[in-house]
Amino acid sequence: MSVLKGRIKDVIKDLEKEMLLASDNLEFEFASQILDKINSLKALNDSQSVVLSTKKDIDVISYSKDGDNFAFNILLVRDGMLLGQSNIFIKGPYDEEEALRRLLIDHYIKNVVPNTIITPIEIKDTSVTEFLRSNYKGKDKFVITNKVVKDLKGLRVIGLKNLEEQLRSMEIKQVRSRYTMSLLSKTLGTEHTLRTIECYDMSNLAGKYAVGVKVVFEEGIPKKSLYRKYKIRGNFKGDDLKMMKEVVQRRLGHLASDPLSDVVLVDGGRTQLKAVNEVFHSFSDLAPIIISIAKDKTRSKGLSVDKIYFVSDTRYIELNLSPEHLNFLKMIRDE
């Protein structure tokens, strides 16, 4: 509500205090999430002061390249006001034009095509231009160009600044996540450093639509291209254990195209962990590390006592993890 009233600076100050407190308590992943919110609010605060003479709808695209990977920033100008932004990351190897081509198609197949798109480089592929033009629903002539008029040059500066802050935040998060993964590897006694974790959770929408969800993190960073939703086929009437077994069995049917992660994380306690472990035992050549995270039973009291369970031979034992480990796994569960 404070943001809607224009008190963004006050909200940022409160978040900065919360971030410092989280860091003091070694809750680094939580602190990193707060930092993301602060950067977004700072960008919003900057954008509210930008008003242009043009009344057209314009998207201004900027990019940064790190090795084979690209980071794009899209600033959204609507009726002369800078209203927001999107940050999109594309993993190469691609050249600049191919990365931009993929961005334009992937982004605008799901979002409204504005009157004007300003790109950082010239797009020579006419099929992309035709795709955008065919999806444009406005009345004015559609324009895509890499030429920036004087009134819009400042937006490039804002876009690159926002992109720089986002990349810095991601770099901090990735360094911390890699460190946490290395510590987790030692705690679990693995011979190699763990890189990937996939997590499963069950949901009942409106009490009758059962869905299973898989999320994947690689070196602590969400890998959304591997996220999956599973509509439950069996008539289990809210039986989470049977639903979990169905989802894991179906997931294991696609190992050729979607290799298994180093760690399988299950939302639940010993019972859920045992159920999933039984499914994996039916695939004799699979031996991932399987752990579960039990939801905090005392959240209403403001405490954080989530428990982690681990399969060791035939036993299901509780792991005593540091706050950093615990918050990292909670972040993945709550994704």
LINMOUR-V546192 format. One record per run of one state. SS is the DSSP state (hx for helix, st for strand, lp for the rest). FROM is the first residue (numbers start at 1). LEN is the number of residues. If there is no record, write none. Layout:
SS|FROM|LEN ; SS|FROM|LEN
This chain:
lp|1|7 ; hx|8|17 ; lp|25|3 ; hx|28|20 ; lp|48|3 ; st|51|1 ; lp|52|6 ; st|58|9 ; lp|67|2 ; st|69|10 ; lp|79|2 ; st|81|11 ; lp|92|4 ; hx|96|13 ; lp|109|7 ; st|116|3 ; lp|119|7 ; hx|126|10 ; lp|136|7 ; st|143|3 ; lp|146|4 ; hx|150|39 ; lp|189|7 ; st|196|10 ; lp|206|3 ; st|209|10 ; lp|219|2 ; st|221|2 ; lp|223|1 ; hx|224|3 ; lp|227|1 ; st|228|4 ; lp|232|8 ; hx|240|13 ; lp|253|10 ; st|263|5 ; lp|268|2 ; hx|270|12 ; lp|282|7 ; st|289|6 ; lp|295|4 ; hx|299|3 ; lp|302|5 ; st|307|6 ; lp|313|2 ; st|315|5 ; lp|320|3 ; hx|323|11 ; lp|334|2
